[in-house]
Amino acid sequence: MGWVIWQTLKTGVDTAPWRRWTAFALRLAIALALVFALAGLRWLKPLEGVNVFFLLDRSDSIPPNNKSRRGST
């Protein structure tokens, strides 16, 4: 962000103040978007009505003592 402020203050071009502040705002928005994108920031929406299914393998390939265990991994 320091680069954006330095770029705004140290420019040698004589422009109208509104153009300078508009350029500053655009540079700042782009720099922030880039930083957030590199940081992996995401907008997460809450999910409503999510269904969760639990499956139990009862095939013959699973030993009987593993079938009876509950709550262990």
PyMOL Python script that loads the backbone (N, CA, C, O; Angstrom):
from pymol import cmd

cmd.read_pdbstr("""\
ATOM      1  N   MET A   1       0.818  -1.187   0.000  1.00  0.00           N
ATOM      2  CA  MET A   1       0.000   0.000   0.000  1.00  0.00           C
ATOM      3  C   MET A   1       0.867   1.258   0.000  1.00  0.00           C
ATOM      4  O   MET A   1       0.437   2.324  -0.442  1.00  0.00           O
ATOM      5  N   GLY A   2       2.074   1.120   0.495  1.00  0.00           N
ATOM      6  CA  GLY A   2       2.966   2.267   0.499  1.00  0.00           C
ATOM      7  C   GLY A   2       3.281   2.757  -0.901  1.00  0.00           C
ATOM      8  O   GLY A   2       3.449   3.955  -1.131  1.00  0.00           O
ATOM      9  N   TRP A   3       3.359   1.814  -1.842  1.00  0.00           N
ATOM     10  CA  TRP A   3       3.635   2.197  -3.217  1.00  0.00           C
ATOM     11  C   TRP A   3       2.512   3.074  -3.768  1.00  0.00           C
ATOM     12  O   TRP A   3       2.780   4.026  -4.502  1.00  0.00           O
ATOM     13  N   VAL A   4       1.285   2.773  -3.432  1.00  0.00           N
ATOM     14  CA  VAL A   4       0.137   3.540  -3.924  1.00  0.00           C
ATOM     15  C   VAL A   4       0.193   4.967  -3.380  1.00  0.00           C
ATOM     16  O   VAL A   4      -0.045   5.920  -4.121  1.00  0.00           O
ATOM     17  N   ILE A   5       0.500   5.117  -2.116  1.00  0.00           N
ATOM     18  CA  ILE A   5       0.589   6.458  -1.524  1.00  0.00           C
ATOM     19  C   ILE A   5       1.764   7.210  -2.100  1.00  0.00           C
ATOM     20  O   ILE A   5       1.643   8.391  -2.423  1.00  0.00           O
ATOM     21  N   TRP A   6       2.908   6.547  -2.237  1.00  0.00           N
ATOM     22  CA  TRP A   6       4.086   7.197  -2.807  1.00  0.00           C
ATOM     23  C   TRP A   6       3.817   7.644  -4.244  1.00  0.00           C
ATOM     24  O   TRP A   6       4.205   8.742  -4.643  1.00  0.00           O
ATOM     25  N   GLN A   7       3.155   6.792  -5.010  1.00  0.00           N
ATOM     26  CA  GLN A   7       2.831   7.115  -6.404  1.00  0.00           C
ATOM     27  C   GLN A   7       1.933   8.347  -6.476  1.00  0.00           C
ATOM     28  O   GLN A   7       2.076   9.161  -7.388  1.00  0.00           O
ATOM     29  N   THR A   8       1.026   8.490  -5.545  1.00  0.00           N
ATOM     30  CA  THR A   8       0.110   9.633  -5.539  1.00  0.00           C
ATOM     31  C   THR A   8       0.822  10.917  -5.130  1.00  0.00           C
ATOM     32  O   THR A   8       0.597  11.967  -5.732  1.00  0.00           O
ATOM     33  N   LEU A   9       1.670  10.845  -4.124  1.00  0.00           N
ATOM     34  CA  LEU A   9       2.308  12.051  -3.609  1.00  0.00           C
ATOM     35  C   LEU A   9       3.480  12.523  -4.459  1.00  0.00           C
ATOM     36  O   LEU A   9       3.714  13.727  -4.562  1.00  0.00           O
ATOM     37  N   LYS A  10       4.211  11.614  -5.061  1.00  0.00           N
ATOM     38  CA  LYS A  10       5.451  11.978  -5.742  1.00  0.00           C
ATOM     39  C   LYS A  10       5.326  12.071  -7.265  1.00  0.00           C
ATOM     40  O   LYS A  10       6.338  12.136  -7.964  1.00  0.00           O
ATOM     41  N   THR A  11       4.112  12.077  -7.777  1.00  0.00           N
ATOM     42  CA  THR A  11       3.971  12.169  -9.220  1.00  0.00           C
ATOM     43  C   THR A  11       4.377  13.560  -9.702  1.00  0.00           C
ATOM     44  O   THR A  11       4.102  14.560  -9.037  1.00  0.00           O
ATOM     45  N   GLY A  12       5.027  13.617 -10.848  1.00  0.00           N
ATOM     46  CA  GLY A  12       5.492  14.890 -11.386  1.00  0.00           C
ATOM     47  C   GLY A  12       4.495  15.550 -12.318  1.00  0.00           C
ATOM     48  O   GLY A  12       4.749  16.643 -12.826  1.00  0.00           O
ATOM     49  N   VAL A  13       3.385  14.913 -12.546  1.00  0.00           N
ATOM     50  CA  VAL A  13       2.386  15.435 -13.468  1.00  0.00           C
ATOM     51  C   VAL A  13       1.460  16.379 -12.718  1.00  0.00           C
ATOM     52  O   VAL A  13       0.971  16.072 -11.631  1.00  0.00           O
ATOM     53  N   ASP A  14       1.230  17.554 -13.340  1.00  0.00           N
ATOM     54  CA  ASP A  14       0.332  18.534 -12.741  1.00  0.00           C
ATOM     55  C   ASP A  14      -1.077  18.286 -13.274  1.00  0.00           C
ATOM     56  O   ASP A  14      -1.379  18.620 -14.419  1.00  0.00           O
ATOM     57  N   THR A  15      -1.927  17.707 -12.454  1.00  0.00           N
ATOM     58  CA  THR A  15      -3.297  17.408 -12.856  1.00  0.00           C
ATOM     59  C   THR A  15      -4.265  18.023 -11.854  1.00  0.00           C
ATOM     60  O   THR A  15      -3.874  18.517 -10.796  1.00  0.00           O
ATOM     61  N   ALA A  16      -5.523  17.977 -12.221  1.00  0.00           N
ATOM     62  CA  ALA A  16      -6.565  18.488 -11.329  1.00  0.00           C
ATOM     63  C   ALA A  16      -6.638  17.598 -10.089  1.00  0.00           C
ATOM     64  O   ALA A  16      -6.376  16.398 -10.169  1.00  0.00           O
ATOM     65  N   PRO A  17      -6.986  18.173  -8.966  1.00  0.00           N
ATOM     66  CA  PRO A  17      -7.053  17.373  -7.729  1.00  0.00           C
ATOM     67  C   PRO A  17      -8.029  16.191  -7.826  1.00  0.00           C
ATOM     68  O   PRO A  17      -7.753  15.123  -7.279  1.00  0.00           O
ATOM     69  N   TRP A  18      -9.129  16.363  -8.492  1.00  0.00           N
ATOM     70  CA  TRP A  18     -10.093  15.264  -8.587  1.00  0.00           C
ATOM     71  C   TRP A  18      -9.523  14.101  -9.387  1.00  0.00           C
ATOM     72  O   TRP A  18      -9.814  12.942  -9.092  1.00  0.00           O
ATOM     73  N   ARG A  19      -8.705  14.406 -10.403  1.00  0.00           N
ATOM     74  CA  ARG A  19      -8.083  13.324 -11.182  1.00  0.00           C
ATOM     75  C   ARG A  19      -7.039  12.592 -10.350  1.00  0.00           C
ATOM     76  O   ARG A  19      -6.922  11.369 -10.424  1.00  0.00           O
ATOM     77  N   ARG A  20      -6.283  13.344  -9.559  1.00  0.00           N
ATOM     78  CA  ARG A  20      -5.261  12.728  -8.713  1.00  0.00           C
ATOM     79  C   ARG A  20      -5.905  11.801  -7.678  1.00  0.00           C
ATOM     80  O   ARG A  20      -5.421  10.690  -7.459  1.00  0.00           O
ATOM     81  N   TRP A  21      -6.997  12.250  -7.040  1.00  0.00           N
ATOM     82  CA  TRP A  21      -7.665  11.430  -6.035  1.00  0.00           C
ATOM     83  C   TRP A  21      -8.408  10.258  -6.660  1.00  0.00           C
ATOM     84  O   TRP A  21      -8.520   9.197  -6.047  1.00  0.00           O
ATOM     85  N   THR A  22      -8.914  10.440  -7.874  1.00  0.00           N
ATOM     86  CA  THR A  22      -9.559   9.318  -8.569  1.00  0.00           C
ATOM     87  C   THR A  22      -8.523   8.250  -8.905  1.00  0.00           C
ATOM     88  O   THR A  22      -8.776   7.057  -8.737  1.00  0.00           O
ATOM     89  N   ALA A  23      -7.363   8.680  -9.378  1.00  0.00           N
ATOM     90  CA  ALA A  23      -6.294   7.732  -9.682  1.00  0.00           C
ATOM     91  C   ALA A  23      -5.826   7.022  -8.416  1.00  0.00           C
ATOM     92  O   ALA A  23      -5.555   5.821  -8.434  1.00  0.00           O
ATOM     93  N   PHE A  24      -5.733   7.775  -7.313  1.00  0.00           N
ATOM     94  CA  PHE A  24      -5.351   7.177  -6.038  1.00  0.00           C
ATOM     95  C   PHE A  24      -6.368   6.121  -5.611  1.00  0.00           C
ATOM     96  O   PHE A  24      -5.989   5.029  -5.188  1.00  0.00           O
ATOM     97  N   ALA A  25      -7.656   6.440  -5.719  1.00  0.00           N
ATOM     98  CA  ALA A  25      -8.703   5.497  -5.313  1.00  0.00           C
ATOM     99  C   ALA A  25      -8.674   4.241  -6.187  1.00  0.00           C
ATOM    100  O   ALA A  25      -8.839   3.132  -5.678  1.00  0.00           O
ATOM    101  N   LEU A  26      -8.467   4.403  -7.482  1.00  0.00           N
ATOM    102  CA  LEU A  26      -8.397   3.243  -8.369  1.00  0.00           C
ATOM    103  C   LEU A  26      -7.174   2.386  -8.074  1.00  0.00           C
ATOM    104  O   LEU A  26      -7.272   1.160  -8.015  1.00  0.00           O
ATOM    105  N   ARG A  27      -6.028   3.024  -7.890  1.00  0.00           N
ATOM    106  CA  ARG A  27      -4.823   2.270  -7.553  1.00  0.00           C
ATOM    107  C   ARG A  27      -4.986   1.518  -6.235  1.00  0.00           C
ATOM    108  O   ARG A  27      -4.578   0.363  -6.113  1.00  0.00           O
ATOM    109  N   LEU A  28      -5.582   2.182  -5.257  1.00  0.00           N
ATOM    110  CA  LEU A  28      -5.788   1.554  -3.953  1.00  0.00           C
ATOM    111  C   LEU A  28      -6.750   0.375  -4.062  1.00  0.00           C
ATOM    112  O   LEU A  28      -6.510  -0.674  -3.463  1.00  0.00           O
ATOM    113  N   ALA A  29      -7.832   0.532  -4.816  1.00  0.00           N
ATOM    114  CA  ALA A  29      -8.798  -0.563  -4.980  1.00  0.00           C
ATOM    115  C   ALA A  29      -8.159  -1.757  -5.682  1.00  0.00           C
ATOM    116  O   ALA A  29      -8.387  -2.902  -5.292  1.00  0.00           O
ATOM    117  N   ILE A  30      -7.366  -1.495  -6.706  1.00  0.00           N
ATOM    118  CA  ILE A  30      -6.697  -2.582  -7.431  1.00  0.00           C
ATOM    119  C   ILE A  30      -5.670  -3.267  -6.540  1.00  0.00           C
ATOM    120  O   ILE A  30      -5.570  -4.494  -6.538  1.00  0.00           O
ATOM    121  N   ALA A  31      -4.907  -2.485  -5.785  1.00  0.00           N
ATOM    122  CA  ALA A  31      -3.899  -3.069  -4.896  1.00  0.00           C
ATOM    123  C   ALA A  31      -4.563  -3.911  -3.807  1.00  0.00           C
ATOM    124  O   ALA A  31      -4.080  -4.999  -3.492  1.00  0.00           O
ATOM    125  N   LEU A  32      -5.659  -3.426  -3.230  1.00  0.00           N
ATOM    126  CA  LEU A  32      -6.363  -4.196  -2.201  1.00  0.00           C
ATOM    127  C   LEU A  32      -6.956  -5.478  -2.782  1.00  0.00           C
ATOM    128  O   LEU A  32      -6.894  -6.534  -2.152  1.00  0.00           O
ATOM    129  N   ALA A  33      -7.529  -5.388  -3.978  1.00  0.00           N
ATOM    130  CA  ALA A  33      -8.083  -6.578  -4.614  1.00  0.00           C
ATOM    131  C   ALA A  33      -6.986  -7.606  -4.870  1.00  0.00           C
ATOM    132  O   ALA A  33      -7.197  -8.805  -4.683  1.00  0.00           O
ATOM    133  N   LEU A  34      -5.828  -7.140  -5.292  1.00  0.00           N
ATOM    134  CA  LEU A  34      -4.709  -8.048  -5.534  1.00  0.00           C
ATOM    135  C   LEU A  34      -4.227  -8.698  -4.237  1.00  0.00           C
ATOM    136  O   LEU A  34      -3.962  -9.900  -4.209  1.00  0.00           O
ATOM    137  N   VAL A  35      -4.115  -7.925  -3.182  1.00  0.00           N
ATOM    138  CA  VAL A  35      -3.679  -8.475  -1.893  1.00  0.00           C
ATOM    139  C   VAL A  35      -4.691  -9.494  -1.381  1.00  0.00           C
ATOM    140  O   VAL A  35      -4.305 -10.568  -0.918  1.00  0.00           O
ATOM    141  N   PHE A  36      -5.972  -9.173  -1.459  1.00  0.00           N
ATOM    142  CA  PHE A  36      -7.003 -10.112  -0.999  1.00  0.00           C
ATOM    143  C   PHE A  36      -7.035 -11.370  -1.861  1.00  0.00           C
ATOM    144  O   PHE A  36      -7.255 -12.466  -1.345  1.00  0.00           O
ATOM    145  N   ALA A  37      -6.819 -11.226  -3.156  1.00  0.00           N
ATOM    146  CA  ALA A  37      -6.809 -12.397  -4.035  1.00  0.00           C
ATOM    147  C   ALA A  37      -5.618 -13.301  -3.721  1.00  0.00           C
ATOM    148  O   ALA A  37      -5.757 -14.524  -3.697  1.00  0.00           O
ATOM    149  N   LEU A  38      -4.460 -12.710  -3.484  1.00  0.00           N
ATOM    150  CA  LEU A  38      -3.283 -13.508  -3.152  1.00  0.00           C
ATOM    151  C   LEU A  38      -3.414 -14.160  -1.776  1.00  0.00           C
ATOM    152  O   LEU A  38      -2.858 -15.232  -1.537  1.00  0.00           O
ATOM    153  N   ALA A  39      -4.148 -13.513  -0.877  1.00  0.00           N
ATOM    154  CA  ALA A  39      -4.350 -14.077   0.454  1.00  0.00           C
ATOM    155  C   ALA A  39      -5.411 -15.175   0.454  1.00  0.00           C
ATOM    156  O   ALA A  39      -5.563 -15.897   1.439  1.00  0.00           O
ATOM    157  N   GLY A  40      -6.135 -15.296  -0.638  1.00  0.00           N
ATOM    158  CA  GLY A  40      -7.146 -16.340  -0.733  1.00  0.00           C
ATOM    159  C   GLY A  40      -8.459 -15.977  -0.065  1.00  0.00           C
ATOM    160  O   GLY A  40      -9.209 -16.863   0.344  1.00  0.00           O
ATOM    161  N   LEU A  41      -8.744 -14.706   0.049  1.00  0.00           N
ATOM    162  CA  LEU A  41      -9.987 -14.275   0.668  1.00  0.00           C
ATOM    163  C   LEU A  41     -11.163 -14.649  -0.228  1.00  0.00           C
ATOM    164  O   LEU A  41     -11.140 -14.404  -1.434  1.00  0.00           O
ATOM    165  N   ARG A  42     -12.194 -15.246   0.377  1.00  0.00           N
ATOM    166  CA  ARG A  42     -13.378 -15.641  -0.373  1.00  0.00           C
ATOM    167  C   ARG A  42     -14.615 -15.172   0.365  1.00  0.00           C
ATOM    168  O   ARG A  42     -14.627 -15.072   1.592  1.00  0.00           O
ATOM    169  N   TRP A  43     -15.649 -14.887  -0.397  1.00  0.00           N
ATOM    170  CA  TRP A  43     -16.929 -14.507   0.164  1.00  0.00           C
ATOM    171  C   TRP A  43     -17.755 -15.778   0.279  1.00  0.00           C
ATOM    172  O   TRP A  43     -18.175 -16.342  -0.731  1.00  0.00           O
ATOM    173  N   LEU A  44     -17.988 -16.227   1.503  1.00  0.00           N
ATOM    174  CA  LEU A  44     -18.729 -17.462   1.715  1.00  0.00           C
ATOM    175  C   LEU A  44     -20.163 -17.140   2.094  1.00  0.00           C
ATOM    176  O   LEU A  44     -20.423 -16.346   2.998  1.00  0.00           O
ATOM    177  N   LYS A  45     -21.086 -17.772   1.384  1.00  0.00           N
ATOM    178  CA  LYS A  45     -22.489 -17.625   1.703  1.00  0.00           C
ATOM    179  C   LYS A  45     -22.910 -18.803   2.582  1.00  0.00           C
ATOM    180  O   LYS A  45     -22.468 -19.930   2.356  1.00  0.00           O
ATOM    181  N   PRO A  46     -23.751 -18.557   3.569  1.00  0.00           N
ATOM    182  CA  PRO A  46     -24.225 -19.681   4.378  1.00  0.00           C
ATOM    183  C   PRO A  46     -25.112 -20.601   3.543  1.00  0.00           C
ATOM    184  O   PRO A  46     -25.928 -20.147   2.740  1.00  0.00           O
ATOM    185  N   LEU A  47     -24.934 -21.873   3.748  1.00  0.00           N
ATOM    186  CA  LEU A  47     -25.726 -22.859   3.015  1.00  0.00           C
ATOM    187  C   LEU A  47     -26.939 -23.250   3.843  1.00  0.00           C
ATOM    188  O   LEU A  47     -26.829 -23.580   5.023  1.00  0.00           O
ATOM    189  N   GLU A  48     -28.076 -23.205   3.209  1.00  0.00           N
ATOM    190  CA  GLU A  48     -29.299 -23.610   3.890  1.00  0.00           C
ATOM    191  C   GLU A  48     -29.791 -24.904   3.271  1.00  0.00           C
ATOM    192  O   GLU A  48     -29.708 -25.095   2.057  1.00  0.00           O
ATOM    193  N   GLY A  49     -30.292 -25.773   4.091  1.00  0.00           N
ATOM    194  CA  GLY A  49     -30.857 -27.014   3.589  1.00  0.00           C
ATOM    195  C   GLY A  49     -29.810 -28.012   3.127  1.00  0.00           C
ATOM    196  O   GLY A  49     -30.027 -28.720   2.143  1.00  0.00           O
ATOM    197  N   VAL A  50     -28.691 -28.081   3.810  1.00  0.00           N
ATOM    198  CA  VAL A  50     -27.637 -29.011   3.435  1.00  0.00           C
ATOM    199  C   VAL A  50     -27.989 -30.392   3.969  1.00  0.00           C
ATOM    200  O   VAL A  50     -28.315 -30.543   5.147  1.00  0.00           O
ATOM    201  N   ASN A  51     -27.925 -31.378   3.124  1.00  0.00           N
ATOM    202  CA  ASN A  51     -28.184 -32.759   3.525  1.00  0.00           C
ATOM    203  C   ASN A  51     -26.874 -33.471   3.784  1.00  0.00           C
ATOM    204  O   ASN A  51     -25.933 -33.365   2.997  1.00  0.00           O
ATOM    205  N   VAL A  52     -26.814 -34.199   4.895  1.00  0.00           N
ATOM    206  CA  VAL A  52     -25.622 -34.960   5.247  1.00  0.00           C
ATOM    207  C   VAL A  52     -26.017 -36.427   5.309  1.00  0.00           C
ATOM    208  O   VAL A  52     -26.990 -36.792   5.969  1.00  0.00           O
ATOM    209  N   PHE A  53     -25.254 -37.262   4.618  1.00  0.00           N
ATOM    210  CA  PHE A  53     -25.516 -38.696   4.600  1.00  0.00           C
ATOM    211  C   PHE A  53     -24.334 -39.415   5.231  1.00  0.00           C
ATOM    212  O   PHE A  53     -23.181 -39.084   4.955  1.00  0.00           O
ATOM    213  N   PHE A  54     -24.613 -40.385   6.066  1.00  0.00           N
ATOM    214  CA  PHE A  54     -23.596 -41.235   6.649  1.00  0.00           C
ATOM    215  C   PHE A  54     -23.778 -42.633   6.064  1.00  0.00           C
ATOM    216  O   PHE A  54     -24.880 -43.182   6.066  1.00  0.00           O
ATOM    217  N   LEU A  55     -22.703 -43.186   5.574  1.00  0.00           N
ATOM    218  CA  LEU A  55     -22.754 -44.514   4.974  1.00  0.00           C
ATOM    219  C   LEU A  55     -22.016 -45.508   5.846  1.00  0.00           C
ATOM    220  O   LEU A  55     -20.981 -45.190   6.432  1.00  0.00           O
ATOM    221  N   LEU A  56     -22.546 -46.693   5.926  1.00  0.00           N
ATOM    222  CA  LEU A  56     -21.941 -47.758   6.701  1.00  0.00           C
ATOM    223  C   LEU A  56     -21.660 -48.921   5.763  1.00  0.00           C
ATOM    224  O   LEU A  56     -22.560 -49.429   5.094  1.00  0.00           O
ATOM    225  N   ASP A  57     -20.407 -49.333   5.724  1.00  0.00           N
ATOM    226  CA  ASP A  57     -20.010 -50.446   4.859  1.00  0.00           C
ATOM    227  C   ASP A  57     -20.277 -51.751   5.595  1.00  0.00           C
ATOM    228  O   ASP A  57     -19.611 -52.060   6.583  1.00  0.00           O
ATOM    229  N   ARG A  58     -21.243 -52.508   5.117  1.00  0.00           N
ATOM    230  CA  ARG A  58     -21.580 -53.782   5.758  1.00  0.00           C
ATOM    231  C   ARG A  58     -21.220 -54.954   4.863  1.00  0.00           C
ATOM    232  O   ARG A  58     -21.792 -56.036   4.990  1.00  0.00           O
ATOM    233  N   SER A  59     -20.281 -54.743   3.965  1.00  0.00           N
ATOM    234  CA  SER A  59     -19.903 -55.823   3.053  1.00  0.00           C
ATOM    235  C   SER A  59     -19.053 -56.868   3.764  1.00  0.00           C
ATOM    236  O   SER A  59     -18.606 -56.664   4.893  1.00  0.00           O
ATOM    237  N   ASP A  60     -18.839 -57.988   3.085  1.00  0.00           N
ATOM    238  CA  ASP A  60     -18.056 -59.090   3.667  1.00  0.00           C
ATOM    239  C   ASP A  60     -16.561 -58.769   3.706  1.00  0.00           C
ATOM    240  O   ASP A  60     -15.800 -59.482   4.361  1.00  0.00           O
ATOM    241  N   SER A  61     -16.130 -57.720   3.021  1.00  0.00           N
ATOM    242  CA  SER A  61     -14.705 -57.390   3.021  1.00  0.00           C
ATOM    243  C   SER A  61     -14.269 -56.695   4.314  1.00  0.00           C
ATOM    244  O   SER A  61     -13.072 -56.557   4.566  1.00  0.00           O
ATOM    245  N   ILE A  62     -15.222 -56.261   5.128  1.00  0.00           N
ATOM    246  CA  ILE A  62     -14.908 -55.608   6.398  1.00  0.00           C
ATOM    247  C   ILE A  62     -14.984 -56.660   7.505  1.00  0.00           C
ATOM    248  O   ILE A  62     -15.997 -57.349   7.624  1.00  0.00           O
ATOM    249  N   PRO A  63     -13.931 -56.795   8.317  1.00  0.00           N
ATOM    250  CA  PRO A  63     -13.958 -57.771   9.409  1.00  0.00           C
ATOM    251  C   PRO A  63     -15.089 -57.453  10.403  1.00  0.00           C
ATOM    252  O   PRO A  63     -15.433 -56.287  10.593  1.00  0.00           O
ATOM    253  N   PRO A  64     -15.662 -58.483  11.033  1.00  0.00           N
ATOM    254  CA  PRO A  64     -16.791 -58.273  11.958  1.00  0.00           C
ATOM    255  C   PRO A  64     -16.466 -57.360  13.134  1.00  0.00           C
ATOM    256  O   PRO A  64     -17.329 -56.600  13.573  1.00  0.00           O
ATOM    257  N   ASN A  65     -15.245 -57.417  13.652  1.00  0.00           N
ATOM    258  CA  ASN A  65     -14.922 -56.552  14.799  1.00  0.00           C
ATOM    259  C   ASN A  65     -14.866 -55.066  14.405  1.00  0.00           C
ATOM    260  O   ASN A  65     -15.093 -54.199  15.249  1.00  0.00           O
ATOM    261  N   ASN A  66     -14.568 -54.769  13.142  1.00  0.00           N
ATOM    262  CA  ASN A  66     -14.575 -53.378  12.684  1.00  0.00           C
ATOM    263  C   ASN A  66     -16.004 -52.900  12.432  1.00  0.00           C
ATOM    264  O   ASN A  66     -16.272 -51.702  12.526  1.00  0.00           O
ATOM    265  N   LYS A  67     -16.904 -53.789  12.121  1.00  0.00           N
ATOM    266  CA  LYS A  67     -18.293 -53.395  11.885  1.00  0.00           C
ATOM    267  C   LYS A  67     -18.987 -52.963  13.172  1.00  0.00           C
ATOM    268  O   LYS A  67     -19.863 -52.099  13.151  1.00  0.00           O
ATOM    269  N   SER A  68     -18.591 -53.565  14.292  1.00  0.00           N
ATOM    270  CA  SER A  68     -19.292 -53.294  15.534  1.00  0.00           C
ATOM    271  C   SER A  68     -18.781 -52.048  16.252  1.00  0.00           C
ATOM    272  O   SER A  68     -19.453 -51.542  17.151  1.00  0.00           O
ATOM    273  N   ARG A  69     -17.603 -51.543  15.873  1.00  0.00           N
ATOM    274  CA  ARG A  69     -17.051 -50.357  16.538  1.00  0.00           C
ATOM    275  C   ARG A  69     -17.837 -49.119  16.128  1.00  0.00           C
ATOM    276  O   ARG A  69     -18.188 -48.950  14.960  1.00  0.00           O
ATOM    277  N   ARG A  70     -18.108 -48.258  17.105  1.00  0.00           N
ATOM    278  CA  ARG A  70     -18.811 -47.006  16.827  1.00  0.00           C
ATOM    279  C   ARG A  70     -17.989 -45.856  17.382  1.00  0.00           C
ATOM    280  O   ARG A  70     -17.393 -45.953  18.455  1.00  0.00           O
ATOM    281  N   GLY A  71     -17.971 -44.766  16.629  1.00  0.00           N
ATOM    282  CA  GLY A  71     -17.322 -43.555  17.111  1.00  0.00           C
ATOM    283  C   GLY A  71     -15.812 -43.572  17.041  1.00  0.00           C
ATOM    284  O   GLY A  71     -15.178 -42.614  17.483  1.00  0.00           O
ATOM    285  N   SER A  72     -15.207 -44.617  16.505  1.00  0.00           N
ATOM    286  CA  SER A  72     -13.743 -44.619  16.386  1.00  0.00           C
ATOM    287  C   SER A  72     -13.388 -44.583  14.916  1.00  0.00           C
ATOM    288  O   SER A  72     -14.187 -44.952  14.055  1.00  0.00           O
ATOM    289  N   THR A  73     -12.201 -44.143  14.650  1.00  0.00           N
ATOM    290  CA  THR A  73     -11.765 -44.019  13.264  1.00  0.00           C
ATOM    291  C   THR A  73     -10.851 -45.151  12.884  1.00  0.00           C
ATOM    292  O   THR A  73     -10.382 -45.212  11.747  1.00  0.00           O
TER     293      THR A  73
END
""", "prot")
cmd.dss("prot")
cmd.show_as("cartoon", "prot")
cmd.util.cbc("prot")
cmd.orient("prot")
